[in-house]
Amino acid sequence: MKSTVKYLLTGAAATAALTLAGAPQAIAYPVGPWGVEGPCAGIEAGQCPSSPSEDGLTWSYKGHSSHYDKMGNYVCNTNQWDALPSAYCNAVMTLVRALPPMPIGGLLAGQS
């Protein structure tokens, strides 16, 4: 009886391991509660050099950040070297995060 249970548990563990190993790997994007893909649209997490913020609205790589509204529209860029454009963009992103989903990026197109 003990050996039967042992074989059943071993078989269940092996089946689970094979199922997990054979399952397709999850693509990490879109991220955040708004499902923004940012610059990594259609790319697997391990292939995208940018790192998203927790809410998925800001994507950063090597001191450069791209910001998106809650609908996934590009809003503006910031980098660690330009204070004035970064101040503007940070103010806009404060509004983006405070307001409900709106196409703010589409309204600002060409202004940033």
CNS distance restraints for C-alpha pairs under 8 A (distance, minus, plus):
assign (resid   1 and name CA) (resid   5 and name CA) 6.46 0.50 0.50
assign (resid   2 and name CA) (resid   6 and name CA) 6.12 0.50 0.50
assign (resid   3 and name CA) (resid   7 and name CA) 6.09 0.50 0.50
assign (resid   4 and name CA) (resid   8 and name CA) 6.17 0.50 0.50
assign (resid   5 and name CA) (resid   9 and name CA) 6.12 0.50 0.50
assign (resid   6 and name CA) (resid  10 and name CA) 6.10 0.50 0.50
assign (resid   7 and name CA) (resid  11 and name CA) 5.96 0.50 0.50
assign (resid   8 and name CA) (resid  12 and name CA) 6.10 0.50 0.50
assign (resid   9 and name CA) (resid  13 and name CA) 6.11 0.50 0.50
assign (resid  10 and name CA) (resid  14 and name CA) 6.14 0.50 0.50
assign (resid  11 and name CA) (resid  15 and name CA) 6.09 0.50 0.50
assign (resid  12 and name CA) (resid  16 and name CA) 6.14 0.50 0.50
assign (resid  13 and name CA) (resid  17 and name CA) 6.16 0.50 0.50
assign (resid  14 and name CA) (resid  18 and name CA) 6.17 0.50 0.50
assign (resid  15 and name CA) (resid  19 and name CA) 6.04 0.50 0.50
assign (resid  16 and name CA) (resid  20 and name CA) 6.20 0.50 0.50
assign (resid  17 and name CA) (resid  21 and name CA) 6.08 0.50 0.50
assign (resid  18 and name CA) (resid  22 and name CA) 5.94 0.50 0.50
assign (resid  19 and name CA) (resid  23 and name CA) 6.06 0.50 0.50
assign (resid  27 and name CA) (resid  43 and name CA) 7.43 0.50 0.50
assign (resid  27 and name CA) (resid  44 and name CA) 4.98 0.50 0.50
assign (resid  27 and name CA) (resid  45 and name CA) 6.19 0.50 0.50
assign (resid  28 and name CA) (resid  44 and name CA) 6.24 0.50 0.50
assign (resid  28 and name CA) (resid  45 and name CA) 5.14 0.50 0.50
assign (resid  29 and name CA) (resid  35 and name CA) 7.62 0.50 0.50
assign (resid  29 and name CA) (resid  36 and name CA) 7.71 0.50 0.50
assign (resid  29 and name CA) (resid  37 and name CA) 5.66 0.50 0.50
assign (resid  29 and name CA) (resid  40 and name CA) 7.21 0.50 0.50
assign (resid  29 and name CA) (resid  41 and name CA) 6.93 0.50 0.50
assign (resid  29 and name CA) (resid  42 and name CA) 7.27 0.50 0.50
assign (resid  29 and name CA) (resid  43 and name CA) 7.29 0.50 0.50
assign (resid  29 and name CA) (resid  44 and name CA) 6.96 0.50 0.50
assign (resid  29 and name CA) (resid  45 and name CA) 6.76 0.50 0.50
assign (resid  30 and name CA) (resid  35 and name CA) 4.70 0.50 0.50
assign (resid  30 and name CA) (resid  36 and name CA) 5.18 0.50 0.50
assign (resid  30 and name CA) (resid  37 and name CA) 4.33 0.50 0.50
assign (resid  30 and name CA) (resid  38 and name CA) 7.84 0.50 0.50
assign (resid  30 and name CA) (resid  41 and name CA) 7.30 0.50 0.50
assign (resid  30 and name CA) (resid  56 and name CA) 7.87 0.50 0.50
assign (resid  31 and name CA) (resid  35 and name CA) 4.94 0.50 0.50
assign (resid  31 and name CA) (resid  36 and name CA) 5.75 0.50 0.50
assign (resid  31 and name CA) (resid  37 and name CA) 6.44 0.50 0.50
assign (resid  31 and name CA) (resid  52 and name CA) 7.52 0.50 0.50
assign (resid  31 and name CA) (resid  55 and name CA) 7.34 0.50 0.50
assign (resid  31 and name CA) (resid  56 and name CA) 5.26 0.50 0.50
assign (resid  32 and name CA) (resid  36 and name CA) 6.76 0.50 0.50
assign (resid  32 and name CA) (resid  53 and name CA) 7.94 0.50 0.50
assign (resid  32 and name CA) (resid  54 and name CA) 6.03 0.50 0.50
assign (resid  32 and name CA) (resid  55 and name CA) 4.38 0.50 0.50
assign (resid  32 and name CA) (resid  56 and name CA) 4.42 0.50 0.50
assign (resid  32 and name CA) (resid  57 and name CA) 7.62 0.50 0.50
assign (resid  33 and name CA) (resid  55 and name CA) 6.12 0.50 0.50
assign (resid  33 and name CA) (resid  56 and name CA) 7.37 0.50 0.50
assign (resid  34 and name CA) (resid  55 and name CA) 7.30 0.50 0.50
assign (resid  34 and name CA) (resid  56 and name CA) 7.15 0.50 0.50
assign (resid  34 and name CA) (resid  70 and name CA) 5.59 0.50 0.50
assign (resid  34 and name CA) (resid  71 and name CA) 7.08 0.50 0.50
assign (resid  34 and name CA) (resid  72 and name CA) 7.95 0.50 0.50
assign (resid  35 and name CA) (resid  56 and name CA) 7.12 0.50 0.50
assign (resid  35 and name CA) (resid  70 and name CA) 7.99 0.50 0.50
assign (resid  35 and name CA) (resid  72 and name CA) 7.67 0.50 0.50
assign (resid  36 and name CA) (resid  56 and name CA) 5.78 0.50 0.50
assign (resid  36 and name CA) (resid  57 and name CA) 6.53 0.50 0.50
assign (resid  36 and name CA) (resid  68 and name CA) 7.56 0.50 0.50
assign (resid  36 and name CA) (resid  70 and name CA) 6.91 0.50 0.50
assign (resid  36 and name CA) (resid  71 and name CA) 7.01 0.50 0.50
assign (resid  36 and name CA) (resid  72 and name CA) 4.91 0.50 0.50
assign (resid  37 and name CA) (resid  41 and name CA) 4.87 0.50 0.50
assign (resid  37 and name CA) (resid  42 and name CA) 7.83 0.50 0.50
assign (resid  37 and name CA) (resid  56 and name CA) 7.61 0.50 0.50
assign (resid  37 and name CA) (resid  72 and name CA) 6.82 0.50 0.50
assign (resid  38 and name CA) (resid  56 and name CA) 7.78 0.50 0.50
assign (resid  38 and name CA) (resid  57 and name CA) 7.54 0.50 0.50
assign (resid  38 and name CA) (resid  58 and name CA) 7.81 0.50 0.50
assign (resid  38 and name CA) (resid  59 and name CA) 6.64 0.50 0.50
assign (resid  38 and name CA) (resid  66 and name CA) 7.75 0.50 0.50
assign (resid  38 and name CA) (resid  67 and name CA) 7.90 0.50 0.50
assign (resid  38 and name CA) (resid  68 and name CA) 6.87 0.50 0.50
assign (resid  38 and name CA) (resid  72 and name CA) 6.78 0.50 0.50
assign (resid  38 and name CA) (resid  74 and name CA) 7.77 0.50 0.50
assign (resid  39 and name CA) (resid  50 and name CA) 7.55 0.50 0.50
assign (resid  39 and name CA) (resid  59 and name CA) 7.46 0.50 0.50
assign (resid  39 and name CA) (resid  66 and name CA) 7.95 0.50 0.50
assign (resid  40 and name CA) (resid  44 and name CA) 7.85 0.50 0.50
assign (resid  40 and name CA) (resid  48 and name CA) 5.85 0.50 0.50
assign (resid  40 and name CA) (resid  50 and name CA) 7.36 0.50 0.50
assign (resid  43 and name CA) (resid  47 and name CA) 6.24 0.50 0.50
assign (resid  43 and name CA) (resid  48 and name CA) 6.25 0.50 0.50
assign (resid  44 and name CA) (resid  48 and name CA) 6.58 0.50 0.50
assign (resid  49 and name CA) (resid  61 and name CA) 6.56 0.50 0.50
assign (resid  50 and name CA) (resid  59 and name CA) 5.80 0.50 0.50
assign (resid  50 and name CA) (resid  60 and name CA) 5.18 0.50 0.50
assign (resid  50 and name CA) (resid  61 and name CA) 4.81 0.50 0.50
assign (resid  51 and name CA) (resid  59 and name CA) 5.35 0.50 0.50
assign (resid  51 and name CA) (resid  60 and name CA) 5.23 0.50 0.50
assign (resid  51 and name CA) (resid  61 and name CA) 6.54 0.50 0.50
assign (resid  52 and name CA) (resid  56 and name CA) 5.21 0.50 0.50
assign (resid  52 and name CA) (resid  57 and name CA) 7.15 0.50 0.50
assign (resid  52 and name CA) (resid  58 and name CA) 5.68 0.50 0.50
assign (resid  52 and name CA) (resid  59 and name CA) 4.31 0.50 0.50
assign (resid  52 and name CA) (resid  60 and name CA) 6.42 0.50 0.50
assign (resid  53 and name CA) (resid  57 and name CA) 6.43 0.50 0.50
assign (resid  53 and name CA) (resid  58 and name CA) 5.30 0.50 0.50
assign (resid  53 and name CA) (resid  59 and name CA) 6.27 0.50 0.50
assign (resid  53 and name CA) (resid  60 and name CA) 7.97 0.50 0.50
assign (resid  57 and name CA) (resid  67 and name CA) 5.70 0.50 0.50
assign (resid  57 and name CA) (resid  68 and name CA) 5.00 0.50 0.50
assign (resid  57 and name CA) (resid  69 and name CA) 6.30 0.50 0.50
assign (resid  57 and name CA) (resid  70 and name CA) 6.84 0.50 0.50
assign (resid  57 and name CA) (resid  72 and name CA) 7.81 0.50 0.50
assign (resid  58 and name CA) (resid  65 and name CA) 6.44 0.50 0.50
assign (resid  58 and name CA) (resid  66 and name CA) 5.75 0.50 0.50
assign (resid  58 and name CA) (resid  67 and name CA) 4.49 0.50 0.50
assign (resid  58 and name CA) (resid  68 and name CA) 6.35 0.50 0.50
assign (resid  59 and name CA) (resid  65 and name CA) 5.39 0.50 0.50
assign (resid  59 and name CA) (resid  66 and name CA) 5.24 0.50 0.50
assign (resid  59 and name CA) (resid  67 and name CA) 6.41 0.50 0.50
assign (resid  60 and name CA) (resid  64 and name CA) 5.59 0.50 0.50
assign (resid  60 and name CA) (resid  65 and name CA) 4.16 0.50 0.50
assign (resid  60 and name CA) (resid  66 and name CA) 6.42 0.50 0.50
assign (resid  61 and name CA) (resid  65 and name CA) 6.38 0.50 0.50
assign (resid  63 and name CA) (resid  79 and name CA) 5.43 0.50 0.50
assign (resid  63 and name CA) (resid  80 and name CA) 5.51 0.50 0.50
assign (resid  64 and name CA) (resid  77 and name CA) 7.24 0.50 0.50
assign (resid  64 and name CA) (resid  78 and name CA) 5.91 0.50 0.50
assign (resid  64 and name CA) (resid  79 and name CA) 4.35 0.50 0.50
assign (resid  64 and name CA) (resid  80 and name CA) 6.84 0.50 0.50
assign (resid  65 and name CA) (resid  77 and name CA) 5.56 0.50 0.50
assign (resid  65 and name CA) (resid  78 and name CA) 5.15 0.50 0.50
assign (resid  65 and name CA) (resid  79 and name CA) 6.02 0.50 0.50
assign (resid  66 and name CA) (resid  74 and name CA) 7.48 0.50 0.50
assign (resid  66 and name CA) (resid  75 and name CA) 7.72 0.50 0.50
assign (resid  66 and name CA) (resid  76 and name CA) 6.11 0.50 0.50
assign (resid  66 and name CA) (resid  77 and name CA) 4.56 0.50 0.50
assign (resid  66 and name CA) (resid  78 and name CA) 6.60 0.50 0.50
assign (resid  67 and name CA) (resid  74 and name CA) 6.13 0.50 0.50
assign (resid  67 and name CA) (resid  75 and name CA) 5.48 0.50 0.50
assign (resid  67 and name CA) (resid  76 and name CA) 5.36 0.50 0.50
assign (resid  67 and name CA) (resid  77 and name CA) 5.98 0.50 0.50
assign (resid  67 and name CA) (resid  78 and name CA) 7.99 0.50 0.50
assign (resid  67 and name CA) (resid  93 and name CA) 7.41 0.50 0.50
assign (resid  68 and name CA) (resid  72 and name CA) 5.53 0.50 0.50
assign (resid  68 and name CA) (resid  73 and name CA) 5.29 0.50 0.50
assign (resid  68 and name CA) (resid  74 and name CA) 4.43 0.50 0.50
assign (resid  68 and name CA) (resid  75 and name CA) 4.97 0.50 0.50
assign (resid  68 and name CA) (resid  76 and name CA) 7.21 0.50 0.50
assign (resid  68 and name CA) (resid 105 and name CA) 6.80 0.50 0.50
assign (resid  69 and name CA) (resid  73 and name CA) 5.40 0.50 0.50
assign (resid  69 and name CA) (resid  74 and name CA) 6.56 0.50 0.50
assign (resid  69 and name CA) (resid  75 and name CA) 6.27 0.50 0.50
assign (resid  69 and name CA) (resid  93 and name CA) 7.80 0.50 0.50
assign (resid  69 and name CA) (resid  96 and name CA) 5.93 0.50 0.50
assign (resid  69 and name CA) (resid  97 and name CA) 7.91 0.50 0.50
assign (resid  69 and name CA) (resid 101 and name CA) 7.37 0.50 0.50
assign (resid  69 and name CA) (resid 102 and name CA) 7.25 0.50 0.50
assign (resid  69 and name CA) (resid 103 and name CA) 6.69 0.50 0.50
assign (resid  69 and name CA) (resid 104 and name CA) 6.15 0.50 0.50
assign (resid  69 and name CA) (resid 105 and name CA) 5.97 0.50 0.50
assign (resid  70 and name CA) (resid  96 and name CA) 7.21 0.50 0.50
assign (resid  70 and name CA) (resid  97 and name CA) 7.82 0.50 0.50
assign (resid  70 and name CA) (resid 100 and name CA) 7.88 0.50 0.50
assign (resid  70 and name CA) (resid 101 and name CA) 5.08 0.50 0.50
assign (resid  70 and name CA) (resid 102 and name CA) 6.79 0.50 0.50
assign (resid  70 and name CA) (resid 103 and name CA) 7.62 0.50 0.50
assign (resid  71 and name CA) (resid 101 and name CA) 6.13 0.50 0.50
assign (resid  71 and name CA) (resid 102 and name CA) 6.60 0.50 0.50
assign (resid  71 and name CA) (resid 103 and name CA) 6.15 0.50 0.50
assign (resid  73 and name CA) (resid 103 and name CA) 6.64 0.50 0.50
assign (resid  73 and name CA) (resid 104 and name CA) 7.42 0.50 0.50
assign (resid  73 and name CA) (resid 105 and name CA) 4.92 0.50 0.50
assign (resid  73 and name CA) (resid 106 and name CA) 6.41 0.50 0.50
assign (resid  74 and name CA) (resid 105 and name CA) 5.12 0.50 0.50
assign (resid  74 and name CA) (resid 106 and name CA) 7.56 0.50 0.50
assign (resid  74 and name CA) (resid 109 and name CA) 8.00 0.50 0.50
assign (resid  75 and name CA) (resid  89 and name CA) 8.00 0.50 0.50
assign (resid  75 and name CA) (resid 104 and name CA) 6.88 0.50 0.50
assign (resid  75 and name CA) (resid 105 and name CA) 4.17 0.50 0.50
assign (resid  75 and name CA) (resid 106 and name CA) 7.62 0.50 0.50
assign (resid  75 and name CA) (resid 108 and name CA) 6.73 0.50 0.50
assign (resid  75 and name CA) (resid 109 and name CA) 7.28 0.50 0.50
assign (resid  75 and name CA) (resid 112 and name CA) 7.40 0.50 0.50
assign (resid  76 and name CA) (resid  89 and name CA) 5.94 0.50 0.50
assign (resid  76 and name CA) (resid 105 and name CA) 7.79 0.50 0.50
assign (resid  76 and name CA) (resid 112 and name CA) 5.48 0.50 0.50
assign (resid  77 and name CA) (resid  85 and name CA) 7.90 0.50 0.50
assign (resid  77 and name CA) (resid  86 and name CA) 7.33 0.50 0.50
assign (resid  77 and name CA) (resid  89 and name CA) 6.81 0.50 0.50
assign (resid  77 and name CA) (resid 112 and name CA) 7.46 0.50 0.50
assign (resid  78 and name CA) (resid  82 and name CA) 7.35 0.50 0.50
assign (resid  78 and name CA) (resid  85 and name CA) 6.65 0.50 0.50
assign (resid  78 and name CA) (resid  86 and name CA) 4.79 0.50 0.50
assign (resid  78 and name CA) (resid  89 and name CA) 6.70 0.50 0.50
assign (resid  79 and name CA) (resid  86 and name CA) 6.70 0.50 0.50
assign (resid  82 and name CA) (resid  86 and name CA) 6.25 0.50 0.50
assign (resid  83 and name CA) (resid  87 and name CA) 6.05 0.50 0.50
assign (resid  84 and name CA) (resid  88 and name CA) 6.48 0.50 0.50
assign (resid  85 and name CA) (resid  89 and name CA) 6.10 0.50 0.50
assign (resid  85 and name CA) (resid 112 and name CA) 7.95 0.50 0.50
assign (resid  86 and name CA) (resid  90 and name CA) 5.88 0.50 0.50
assign (resid  87 and name CA) (resid  91 and name CA) 6.22 0.50 0.50
assign (resid  88 and name CA) (resid  92 and name CA) 6.32 0.50 0.50
assign (resid  89 and name CA) (resid  93 and name CA) 6.06 0.50 0.50
assign (resid  89 and name CA) (resid 112 and name CA) 7.97 0.50 0.50
assign (resid  90 and name CA) (resid  94 and name CA) 6.17 0.50 0.50
assign (resid  91 and name CA) (resid  95 and name CA) 6.67 0.50 0.50
assign (resid  92 and name CA) (resid  96 and name CA) 6.27 0.50 0.50
assign (resid  93 and name CA) (resid  97 and name CA) 6.07 0.50 0.50
assign (resid  94 and name CA) (resid  98 and name CA) 6.23 0.50 0.50
assign (resid  95 and name CA) (resid  99 and name CA) 5.95 0.50 0.50
assign (resid  96 and name CA) (resid 100 and name CA) 7.71 0.50 0.50
assign (resid  96 and name CA) (resid 101 and name CA) 7.82 0.50 0.50
assign (resid  96 and name CA) (resid 102 and name CA) 7.95 0.50 0.50
assign (resid  96 and name CA) (resid 104 and name CA) 7.20 0.50 0.50
assign (resid 103 and name CA) (resid 107 and name CA) 6.51 0.50 0.50
assign (resid 104 and name CA) (resid 108 and name CA) 6.23 0.50 0.50
assign (resid 105 and name CA) (resid 109 and name CA) 5.96 0.50 0.50
assign (resid 108 and name CA) (resid 112 and name CA) 7.10 0.50 0.50
